[in-house]
Amino acid sequence: MTTTFQFGGRTVSRIGFGAMQLPGPGVFGPPRDRAEALAVIRRAVERGVDHIDTAQYYGPDVANELLREALHPFPEHIALVSKVGAQRDERGGWVPAGRPEELRGGVLDNLRSLGVDQLHAVNLRLLDPGHEQPGVTFDEQLDAMIAVRDEGLIAGIGLSNTTLDQLTHARTRTDIVCVQNGYNLADRSAEPLLQACTAAGIAFVPFFPLGSAFGPGSTVLGHPGVVAAAARLHATPAQIALAWVLAIAPNTLLIPGTASLTHLDENLAAGSVVLDEDALTALS
């Protein structure tokens, strides 16, 4: 299994780091333990992480400011990736922000809070079908993303929470360097997207690889195949679930998030777990 992938013209390790868990509960407000959050970020990079996924609305500003304090000036080999399309209200609620001026403002907010001039990629975070933001079309959103890329504020455009039809249409308009959608052992509804990305050489970055409390993925760590493989291979269930995502396609990139040094080391060690044929059969 290869340990790196060409992501938007840059070679990155297939296990990165997601900053979503750095802020407080609900991805809102300051971290529970600021010192450990900073230590986690620094250790991730020391351990070879070169792909960091974040968003200005994590906190808001909290995740980006922690990353900036821990790493600025960012090493040149670090691929900083963010997303736009949402904001937070004063109570921590999630508010759509997908109009062209809001997308540009979101990119600028990320650059400001991180203290950088360009991001390696920014994902356009799309709303669930049937909940689209009134008054804006997908093509208008793509126009805005293409404009900030052509301006040099971002190097690549990604899509998050997208459909296969949207990805197919977007690729008629511009290059897409990554796709972020939910995907794990228990919820493989994004399989057609994964296959399309694999065929096109696009990075597929699944969120909720260990499952989500909001859907069928919540059963991942208790999956009988996961439990059995963990016992036989002397790994944790989380490491088995992450190793499976790495094994299913060469273009899957992981961004497990944590604010714990112990969990960080466990997540990174998943890259050393080799699933045998019995495990792959049971999990597939």
Secondary structure as UniProt FT lines:
FT   STRAND          4..7
FT   TURN            8..9
FT   STRAND          10..13
FT   STRAND          17..18
FT   TURN            20..21
FT   HELIX           25..27
FT   HELIX           34..46
FT   TURN            47..48
FT   STRAND          51..53
FT   TURN            56..58
FT   TURN            60..61
FT   HELIX           62..71
FT   TURN            76..77
FT   STRAND          79..84
FT   STRAND          86..88
FT   TURN            90..91
FT   STRAND          94..96
FT   HELIX           100..114
FT   STRAND          121..125
FT   TURN            129..130
FT   TURN            134..135
FT   HELIX           138..150
FT   TURN            151..152
FT   STRAND          157..160
FT   HELIX           164..173
FT   STRAND          178..180
FT   TURN            185..186
FT   TURN            189..190
FT   HELIX           191..200
FT   STRAND          203..204
FT   TURN            209..210
FT   TURN            213..214
FT   HELIX           216..219
FT   TURN            221..222
FT   HELIX           224..233
FT   HELIX           237..248
FT   TURN            250..251
FT   HELIX           261..269
FT   HELIX           270..272
FT   HELIX           277..283
//
